Amino acid sequence: MKVLYPKNFSKSRNQIILDYCKWKKVLHIWACDAPFTLESLNWEVWPLLYKEIDKVCSYQLWIDIDKESINLLNSMKDFKNSEIKYFDMNKLEDLNFKPDVIIFWEVIEHLMNLEIALTNLKKVMNENTLLIISTPNAFYIQNFVHAFFGFEYMHEDHKVLFSYWYLKNLLKFNWLKVEKGYFTYLDLTKKWWKKQNRRTKLFYFIGKIIPYYSSTLLFICKKEKK
C-alpha cells in the first residue's frame, strides 16, 4: 500500500511540545535520560526543554528509576513548577497524578516490549489526555549517506528505529489515534552546534529543505475507545 507523507514540518521539536504544555499538568516519562544524564546536561539539550516547560505549565512531574540521576537533578533546584520522583512506568496505574499531557520523547526506541509500554501509558490517560511521542527518524538523510559507504552510526541502547508510517501503524494497533504528526529536529544548543563538523551541518540543512529526511518524528496522540 502506497502512503504519502504529510507536509507537517517544524524546525523546533521543543516549540511544538511547549505549545501543547501551556497551563497544563505535564507528566515526563524517563526524565533523567539515564544512563546518559551527565552527557545530556553537558550539551544542555533536554534541560533546555524542561526549563521552558517549567515556565509555561501549571505543574510538571518527572519520573525515572535511576536514583543517582534523580538526586543529581534534585540538587540543581532550577525549577519552580516541577518535581522529579523515583517511579517505575510499569506501575503507572498506581501513580496518584492525572496529567493533561504525557511527554514520551526519545524513549520508545529504547524499549523491548512496546505493547506493554503503550498499555501502561494508557492507564493514566483519559479521552482528553495528550500523549506526545518523539523518536529518531529511520529515513534521516545521514542514515542513507552512511549506508552508501557501508556503515552506520548507532546508539548503543536503541532497540528499534521507526519510519513515519510504521510508528503511526504501531500506535493504531495499540488504540492510540495520531491527532497530528511532524517531521522535525531536536533543538540544538550553541554548545552542540559549535562541536559539529561540516558534514553534520550539511545533513541538518538538507533535512530542513526536504522535511522527510529530517532527524526526528513527533506525534500527538489520544486514547481511542475499543
C-alpha positions in Angstrom: 0.0 0.0 0.0 1.4 3.4 -1.0 1.0 6.1 1.6 2.1 9.7 1.2 3.9 11.7 3.8 2.1 14.7 5.4 3.7 18.1 4.8 4.0 18.9 8.5 7.5 20.2 9.3 8.8 22.2 12.2 12.4 23.2 12.8 11.8 23.0 16.5 10.6 19.9 18.3 10.7 21.9 21.6 8.3 24.6 20.4 5.7 22.1 19.4 5.9 20.5 22.8 5.8 23.9 24.6 2.7 24.9 22.7 0.8 21.8 24.0 2.1 22.2 27.6 0.9 25.8 28.3 -1.1 25.9 31.5 -1.2 22.0 31.6 -0.3 19.3 34.1 2.6 17.5 32.5 4.0 14.0 33.1 7.5 13.3 31.8 8.5 9.7 31.4 12.2 8.7 31.8 13.0 12.2 32.8 16.7 11.8 33.6 17.8 10.3 30.3 19.8 7.7 32.3 22.4 6.4 31.9 23.3 9.5 29.8 22.3 12.2 32.3 25.7 13.8 32.6 26.2 13.8 28.8 22.8 15.4 28.3 23.5 18.0 31.0 26.8 18.9 29.3 25.1 19.5 25.9 22.1 21.3 27.7 19.7 19.6 25.2 16.9 18.3 27.4 17.5 20.7 30.4 16.6 23.5 27.9 13.2 21.9 27.2 12.4 21.1 30.8 13.2 24.7 31.9 11.0 26.1 29.2 8.1 23.8 30.1 8.5 24.8 33.7 7.9 28.4 32.7 4.6 27.7 30.9 3.0 24.6 32.6 0.8 24.6 35.7 2.8 21.6 37.0 5.4 19.2 35.7 6.1 15.8 37.2 9.2 13.8 36.0 9.5 10.1 36.8 12.6 7.9 36.4 14.1 4.8 38.0 17.7 6.0 38.2 18.1 7.2 41.8 21.6 8.7 41.3 20.4 10.8 38.4 17.3 11.8 40.3 19.4 13.0 43.2 21.6 14.9 40.8 18.8 16.8 39.2 17.0 17.5 42.5 20.3 19.0 43.8 20.2 21.6 41.0 16.9 23.2 42.1 16.5 25.0 38.8 12.7 24.6 38.6 9.7 26.2 40.2 6.7 24.3 38.9 8.4 20.9 38.6 9.2 17.8 40.7 11.1 14.7 40.0 10.3 11.3 41.6 11.5 7.8 41.6 8.7 5.8 39.9 8.5 2.8 37.5 6.4 3.4 34.4 5.3 -0.2 34.6 3.3 0.8 37.6 1.6 3.9 36.3 -1.8 2.7 37.4 -0.5 3.4 41.0 0.6 7.0 40.2 -1.5 9.5 42.1 -1.4 12.0 39.3 -3.7 12.7 36.3 -1.8 14.5 33.6 -3.2 16.6 30.8 -0.1 15.9 28.7 2.3 13.0 28.8 5.7 13.5 27.2 7.4 10.4 25.9 10.2 11.8 23.9 13.2 9.8 22.8 12.1 6.8 24.9 10.2 4.4 22.7 13.3 3.4 20.7 15.0 2.2 23.9 12.2 -0.3 24.9 12.0 -4.1 24.3 8.2 -4.6 24.7 6.4 -1.7 23.0 2.9 -3.0 23.5 3.4 -3.2 27.3 4.8 0.3 27.4 1.9 1.8 25.4 -0.6 -0.1 27.5 0.9 1.3 30.7 0.7 4.8 29.3 -3.0 4.5 28.5 -3.6 3.7 32.2 -3.1 7.3 33.1 -4.9 8.7 30.0 -8.5 9.7 29.6 -10.1 10.7 26.3 -8.7 14.3 26.5 -5.1 13.4 27.6 -2.4 14.1 25.0 0.5 11.8 24.5 3.5 13.3 22.8 5.9 10.8 21.3 9.1 11.7 19.6 11.8 9.4 18.2 14.6 9.3 15.6 13.5 9.1 12.0 14.7 6.0 10.2 14.9 8.0 7.0 17.1 10.7 8.3 19.4 11.7 5.4 22.5 10.9 7.4 21.5 7.3 7.6 21.3 6.9 3.8 24.6 8.6 3.2 26.4 6.4 5.8 24.7 3.2 4.4 26.0 4.1 0.9 29.5 3.9 2.3 28.8 0.6 4.1 28.4 1.6 7.8 26.1 3.2 10.2 26.2 5.1 13.5 24.2 3.5 16.2 23.1 4.3 19.7 24.2 1.5 22.0 20.9 1.5 23.9 18.5 1.7 20.9 16.4 -1.4 20.1 14.2 -0.2 17.2 14.1 2.5 14.6 10.9 3.9 13.0 9.7 5.5 9.8 6.7 7.8 10.0 4.1 5.3 8.9 5.4 2.3 10.8 5.3 4.2 14.0 1.8 5.5 13.2 0.7 1.9 12.5 2.1 0.7 15.8 0.1 3.3 17.6 -3.0 2.5 15.7 -2.8 -1.2 16.6 -2.4 -0.1 20.3 -5.6 2.0 20.2 -3.8 5.4 20.1 -5.0 7.9 17.5 -2.5 10.3 16.0 -4.0 13.7 16.0 -1.0 15.3 14.3 2.4 14.1 13.1 5.5 16.1 12.4 8.9 15.8 10.8 11.2 17.9 13.0 14.5 18.3 14.7 15.8 18.3 18.3 16.6 21.8 19.3 20.4 22.1 19.0 22.2 24.2 21.6 25.0 26.6 20.6 27.5 24.4 22.5 26.5 21.3 20.5 26.5 23.1 17.1 30.0 24.5 17.6 31.3 21.0 18.0 29.9 19.6 14.8 31.7 19.1 11.5 30.6 20.5 8.2 29.1 17.2 7.1 26.7 17.1 10.1 25.7 20.7 9.5 25.0 19.9 5.8 22.7 17.0 6.8 20.8 19.3 9.1 20.2 21.9 6.3 19.2 19.1 3.8 16.6 18.0 6.2 15.2 21.5 6.5 14.8 21.6 2.7 13.4 18.1 2.4 11.4 17.5 5.7 11.1 13.7 5.2 14.9 13.5 5.6 14.9 15.3 9.0 16.2 13.7 12.1 13.1 13.3 14.3 9.5 12.2 14.2 6.9 13.7 16.6 3.3 12.5 17.1 0.5 14.0 19.2 -1.8 11.1 20.2 -5.1 10.5 22.1 -6.5 7.3 23.5 -9.1 5.6 21.3 -12.1 3.7 22.6 -12.0 0.0 21.7 
